[in-house]
Amino acid sequence: MKIAIISDLHGNYEALRFLPGDYDELWVLGDLVNYGPEPGAVVDFVRTNSEVVVQGNHDRTIGFDVDPRCSTRYQKLADVTRRYTASVLDNEQKDFLRNLPLKLELKRENTSFYLCHAKPSNPLYGYCSEHSEEWIRELDLVNANVLLVGHTHTPFIRKIGNKVVVNPGSLGQPKTGSPEARYATWEDGSFRLKSYQYPVEETVGRLKALAFPKEVERDLITVLETGSL
């Protein structure tokens, strides 16, 4: 069995539609919407093609009309794109986001998985970098071999004792210093971090057509084109 694991799609359908399709199951670790120009297409793709999805803070924002609690640098980008996303999604799409679970515990073959968007103690908003000692405490909360998380937009695989934490990075808004979409795979008991190129200029063109405030448009495009802000 091969599982593709993606996170932080952020309304970037161009990145999503170029995801290599050689998988048996698609797992999504949240944040389908905001920042990107095509949230509806992303939500519909995930609804149709994903076996497993958990809720991210931006999904909850649109589902319940609450603050996504972004960092100061991203707050204005989130506010502007949140209003746009809420205006273009229909009630069925919003219901889908609203009803996503905060966490899931699954087993495939001989491996048990715990999935959430951020971290088990704070599944929507908790921020925990790759080398943080917090992961030791977080894994104590998990009765599984593998903890799958997103939220930070930076990919890593970290083994702690007999458990593993995996972050696939961001598919739609990578923050790795490169515009390539990031994801992970699990196959035959092993994880791999992967990336691929997609037509970033198509996403940029769709953003420009939305006529966001110039500084918001500039920052959103900078992240897409450079993988940093």
Secondary structure as GFF3:
##gff-version 3
##sequence-region A 1 229
A	DSSP	beta_strand	2	6	.	.	.	ID=ss1
A	DSSP	alpha_helix	13	17	.	.	.	ID=ss2
A	DSSP	beta_strand	25	28	.	.	.	ID=ss3
A	DSSP	alpha_helix	39	49	.	.	.	ID=ss4
A	DSSP	beta_strand	52	53	.	.	.	ID=ss5
A	DSSP	alpha_helix	57	64	.	.	.	ID=ss6
A	DSSP	alpha_helix	72	88	.	.	.	ID=ss7
A	DSSP	alpha_helix	91	98	.	.	.	ID=ss8
A	DSSP	beta_strand	103	108	.	.	.	ID=ss9
A	DSSP	beta_strand	111	116	.	.	.	ID=ss10
A	DSSP	alpha_helix	134	140	.	.	.	ID=ss11
A	DSSP	beta_strand	146	148	.	.	.	ID=ss12
A	DSSP	beta_strand	156	160	.	.	.	ID=ss13
A	DSSP	beta_strand	163	167	.	.	.	ID=ss14
A	DSSP	beta_strand	181	187	.	.	.	ID=ss15
A	DSSP	beta_strand	190	196	.	.	.	ID=ss16
A	DSSP	alpha_helix	200	208	.	.	.	ID=ss17
A	DSSP	alpha_helix	214	226	.	.	.	ID=ss18
###
